Amino acid sequence: MTITPNPGIAAMAPYTLPDLSVPPGRRAVLLAQNESALPPSPAALAAAQSALADSRFYADSEWRNLRAAIAEVHGIDPGHLLCGAGSMELIQMLGLGYLGPGGRALSPAFGYLYFRTVVQLAGAALDLAPETDLTVNVDALLAGLRPETRVVFVANPGNPTGTRIARAELLRLRDGLPDRVLLIIDEAYGEFADAAGESMFDFPARGNTVVLRTFSKVYGLAGLRVGWGVFPPAVAAELRKIQNPGSVSAVSLAAAAAAMRDQPYMRRVRDETAARRDRFAAAMRQLGFTVPHSHTNFVLIRFASAKAATGAADALRAGGIVLRPMGGYELPDCLRATIGSEDDMAHVRDAIAEWVDRERTA
Ligand SMILES: *Cc1c(COP(=O)(O)O)cnc(C)c1O
């Protein structure tokens, strides 16, 4: 007797996480998931510790302390904020709330893979709009609209490209979309671009745009699962019906609030990560690779062919280094390298330089 799942679920492929295995005895250098190069703020760790002692109580399902911290730092009305178990939970809630059978979503060609999963989960279909030079192309998105399009999803800066488009372009996108289409702007790496002074937090006031952020990247709290976003109040009210009210643990909320209040620490992590990133990208370009300018904590390295990228990934893994292959994003000639410690980046740079040498003489 076989238990049959819902047909839509049976048809789905599992979300593919990277293979993080390295040969036995090798020190693993795991740079495949865009985790922070540096530990979280000491204030966040202390707050988590003290919240742990109160674990017999349920977490505050209104996230009051965390919302207040975000509101103070970013000047946002706390009533427009929702928190979730990572921004992935918020993306899932948006998919369940605003997509459904017969509905369609639209995303740039190299858009974040989890979004594709959510579209399937909602029983909807996804259209992809071409990008130009690995950068979101607003005209292509507008040309890709269909009468059934209900949601447009743009990660800015993008993952896995690392590139970003200006606020003026997002404004042009929003203005070109019908009012009934929900625009989701995923700013998982937004802190790396904040220096450009192009905040998008005013967009949700238009009633049909949400802006998402996360504590998983620059704040270094990926394992605690906290995301947040700015939502039109009517959208927030619908999403609260979908969400498990206890999805973010009390320990996670306490850590995230303290991390948010420690902006000097966040800025140090961001600037140090960006400096390492730019040095690493320059070294890769010197070796002959194409590397788009990144506004994130990772770089995308373009090889001469898919075969070369696969060969390099295998050679690196044999030495203990795991980068993210990009076949799932239809960029099989690319590897994505998260920025890690200075030592790790020097090690990766040397390993890639050796691979290049071997290829030249092979
Ligand atoms: C890492 C990432 C996320 C973050 O997911 P969390 O659930 O907050 O850990 C969301 N969107 C993009 C584009 C990402 O790269």
The ligand as an SDF file (V2000), in Angstrom:
LIG
                    3D

 15 15  0  0  0  0  0  0  0  0999 V2000
   20.8700   33.7690    1.7850 C   0  0  0  0  0  0  0  0  0  0  0  0
   19.6800   34.2960    1.0710 C   0  0  0  0  0  0  0  0  0  0  0  0
   18.4590   34.4030    1.7100 C   0  0  0  0  0  0  0  0  0  0  0  0
   18.4240   34.1720    3.1890 C   0  0  0  0  0  0  0  0  0  0  0  0
   17.7010   33.2010    3.6250 O   0  0  0  0  0  0  0  0  0  0  0  0
   17.4530   33.0490    5.2020 P   0  0  0  0  0  0  0  0  0  0  0  0
   16.2610   32.2030    5.1880 O   0  0  0  0  0  0  0  0  0  0  0  0
   17.1790   34.4180    5.7460 O   0  0  0  0  0  0  0  0  0  0  0  0
   18.6680   32.4250    5.7790 O   0  0  0  0  0  0  0  0  0  0  0  0
   17.3790   34.9500    1.0510 C   0  0  0  0  0  0  0  0  0  0  0  0
   17.5080   35.3680   -0.2280 N   0  0  0  0  0  0  0  0  0  0  0  0
   18.6820   35.2940   -0.8740 C   0  0  0  0  0  0  0  0  0  0  0  0
   18.7790   35.8190   -2.2600 C   0  0  0  0  0  0  0  0  0  0  0  0
   19.7930   34.7510   -0.2480 C   0  0  0  0  0  0  0  0  0  0  0  0
   20.9500   34.6620   -0.8870 O   0  0  0  0  0  0  0  0  0  0  0  0
  1  2  1  0
  2  3  1  0
  2 14  2  0
  3  4  1  0
  3 10  2  0
  4  5  1  0
  5  6  1  0
  6  7  2  0
  6  8  1  0
  6  9  1  0
 10 11  1  0
 11 12  2  0
 12 13  1  0
 12 14  1  0
 14 15  1  0
M  END
$$$$
